[in-house]
């Protein structure tokens, strides 16, 4: 049980980090290319990434009985 909980935390932190950095990068690109180096696209992109990661983590922790395909063992 504790190992599965640890795996969920690892997955959540990695997913949130990837989505936040990707949103930040997209925000920087849009800021430089389209919006004359304004800061709001960077903030918006990183906030959207952080929110998506948070929502995914919330879903993972609220569905404790979901069995992932790579965890099933043959008997």
Backbone as CSV, one residue per row, in Angstrom:
resi,resn,N_x,N_y,N_z,CA_x,CA_y,CA_z,C_x,C_y,C_z
1,UNK,0.819,-1.193,0.000,0.000,0.000,0.000,0.866,1.262,0.000
2,UNK,1.890,1.258,0.841,2.762,2.436,0.927,3.570,2.609,-0.352
3,UNK,3.953,1.496,-0.956,4.727,1.584,-2.197,3.878,2.179,-3.322
4,UNK,2.613,1.792,-3.378,1.717,2.359,-4.402,1.493,3.843,-4.160
5,UNK,1.372,4.220,-2.914,1.197,5.641,-2.574,2.442,6.438,-2.993
6,UNK,3.608,5.866,-2.753,4.854,6.517,-3.170,4.957,6.647,-4.680
7,UNK,4.518,5.609,-5.389,4.525,5.671,-6.853,3.589,6.757,-7.365
8,UNK,2.438,6.889,-6.712,1.496,7.937,-7.120,2.103,9.316,-6.902
9,UNK,2.772,9.517,-5.771,3.409,10.813,-5.515,4.505,11.092,-6.537
10,UNK,5.320,10.090,-6.842,6.369,10.280,-7.841,5.787,10.638,-9.198
11,UNK,4.739,9.917,-9.596,4.080,10.183,-10.869,3.479,11.587,-10.891
12,UNK,2.871,11.979,-9.789,2.244,13.305,-9.713,3.281,14.417,-9.805
13,UNK,4.344,14.299,-9.046,5.365,15.345,-9.071,6.044,15.445,-10.428
14,UNK,6.331,14.304,-11.042,6.959,14.329,-12.362,6.011,14.907,-13.408
15,UNK,4.753,14.505,-13.375,3.766,15.004,-14.331,3.551,16.505,-14.174
16,UNK,3.442,16.957,-12.929,3.246,18.384,-12.676,4.457,19.191,-13.121
17,UNK,5.649,18.686,-12.862,6.860,19.395,-13.283,6.936,19.499,-14.807
18,UNK,6.644,18.408,-15.495,6.700,18.420,-16.961,5.665,19.381,-17.532
19,UNK,4.458,19.343,-17.020,3.401,20.220,-17.544,3.692,21.695,-17.234
20,UNK,4.243,21.979,-16.063,4.558,23.358,-15.709,5.682,23.908,-16.576
21,UNK,6.728,23.122,-16.770,7.857,23.577,-17.598,7.428,23.713,-19.058
22,UNK,6.603,22.812,-19.542,6.110,22.916,-20.913,5.242,24.160,-21.085
23,UNK,4.358,24.416,-20.131,3.541,25.628,-20.184,4.385,26.885,-20.117
24,UNK,5.427,26.856,-19.301,6.349,27.983,-19.207,7.055,28.220,-20.537
25,UNK,7.517,27.147,-21.172,8.205,27.277,-22.455,7.275,27.801,-23.542
26,UNK,6.062,27.291,-23.589,5.091,27.772,-24.576,4.776,29.242,-24.314
27,UNK,4.655,29.612,-23.046,4.410,31.003,-22.700,5.547,31.919,-23.123
28,UNK,6.774,31.465,-22.961,7.930,32.264,-23.387,7.926,32.441,-24.898
29,UNK,7.646,31.372,-25.619,7.609,31.463,-27.084,6.527,32.432,-27.533
30,UNK,5.330,32.303,-26.989,4.256,33.223,-27.367,4.568,34.655,-26.948
31,UNK,5.221,34.812,-25.814,5.576,36.148,-25.345,6.562,36.816,-26.296
32,UNK,7.545,36.075,-26.740,8.562,36.641,-27.627,8.021,36.844,-29.033
33,UNK,7.270,35.879,-29.534,6.846,35.929,-30.935,5.632,36.836,-31.149
34,UNK,4.623,36.719,-30.303,3.363,37.399,-30.580,3.073,38.627,-29.720
35,UNK,3.509,38.644,-28.467,3.012,39.646,-27.542,4.061,40.662,-27.089
36,UNK,5.083,40.875,-27.869,6.084,41.915,-27.624,6.695,41.844,-26.228
37,UNK,7.072,40.656,-25.833,7.771,40.385,-24.572,7.000,40.814,-23.334
38,UNK,5.741,40.567,-23.330,4.920,40.786,-22.138,5.087,39.590,-21.199
39,UNK,4.786,39.788,-19.937,4.985,38.693,-18.977,3.745,37.827,-18.767
40,UNK,2.571,38.309,-19.145,1.370,37.544,-18.842,1.280,36.217,-19.593
41,UNK,1.799,36.067,-20.837,1.728,34.719,-21.442,2.570,33.683,-20.697
42,UNK,3.689,34.122,-20.123,4.534,33.207,-19.357,3.803,32.765,-18.090
43,UNK,3.206,33.718,-17.407,2.455,33.396,-16.188,1.250,32.507,-16.499
44,UNK,0.553,32.821,-17.561,-0.611,32.031,-17.950,-0.207,30.604,-18.318
45,UNK,0.842,30.458,-19.105,1.287,29.126,-19.515,1.729,28.270,-18.345
46,UNK,2.518,28.848,-17.433,2.973,28.059,-16.286,1.809,27.772,-15.331
47,UNK,0.880,28.703,-15.205,-0.292,28.458,-14.359,-1.193,27.377,-14.916
48,UNK,-1.368,27.372,-16.224,-2.173,26.309,-16.844,-1.506,24.949,-16.664
49,UNK,-0.193,24.893,-16.842,0.529,23.634,-16.645,0.432,23.141,-15.212
50,UNK,0.581,24.062,-14.264,0.480,23.691,-12.858,-0.935,23.211,-12.526
51,UNK,-1.931,23.876,-13.061,-3.312,23.466,-12.820,-3.640,22.114,-13.421
52,UNK,-3.114,21.850,-14.616,-3.360,20.543,-15.234,-2.688,19.432,-14.436
53,UNK,-1.477,19.680,-13.965,-0.782,18.692,-13.142,-1.508,18.437,-11.833
54,UNK,-2.015,19.503,-11.219,-2.773,19.373,-9.968,-4.052,18.563,-10.181
55,UNK,-4.742,18.835,-11.273,-5.974,18.103,-11.565,-5.691,16.617,-11.798
56,UNK,-4.606,16.306,-12.491,-4.247,14.904,-12.712,-3.896,14.209,-11.398
57,UNK,-3.179,14.909,-10.516,-2.837,14.334,-9.213,-4.091,14.090,-8.383
58,UNK,-4.985,15.031,-8.402,-6.227,14.888,-7.656,-7.011,13.667,-8.147
59,UNK,-7.026,13.477,-9.456,-7.725,12.318,-10.016,-7.029,11.016,-9.612
60,UNK,-5.702,11.001,-9.642,-4.965,9.796,-9.260,-5.230,9.410,-7.813
61,UNK,-5.240,10.377,-6.916,-5.419,10.057,-5.509,-6.865,9.760,-5.143
62,UNK,-7.810,10.197,-5.939,-9.218,9.927,-5.637,-9.719,8.639,-6.272
63,UNK,-8.914,7.997,-7.075,-9.321,6.718,-7.676,-8.373,5.619,-7.196
64,UNK,-8.510,5.187,-5.950,-7.539,4.239,-5.393,-7.672,2.821,-5.911
65,UNK,-8.792,2.480,-6.528,-9.002,1.099,-6.939,-8.751,0.874,-8.425
66,UNK,-8.191,1.835,-9.095,-7.885,1.703,-10.506,-6.623,0.861,-10.671
67,UNK,-6.700,-0.194,-11.447,-5.564,-1.074,-11.666,-4.929,-0.706,-13.002
68,UNK,-3.653,-0.371,-12.973,-2.932,-0.039,-14.199,-2.466,-1.320,-14.880
69,UNK,-2.390,-1.308,-16.179,-2.057,-2.498,-16.950,-0.662,-3.045,-16.675
70,UNK,0.288,-2.178,-16.352,1.649,-2.669,-16.126,1.816,-3.263,-14.729
71,UNK,0.810,-3.182,-13.873,0.896,-3.719,-12.520,0.299,-5.125,-12.413
72,UNK,-0.398,-5.582,-13.438,-1.062,-6.880,-13.393,-0.024,-7.976,-13.642
73,UNK,-0.021,-8.989,-12.776,0.947,-10.083,-12.896,0.221,-11.355,-13.312
74,UNK,0.879,-12.161,-14.112,0.323,-13.471,-14.483,0.484,-14.434,-13.325
75,UNK,-0.489,-15.338,-13.182,-0.411,-16.304,-12.094,-0.080,-17.674,-12.598
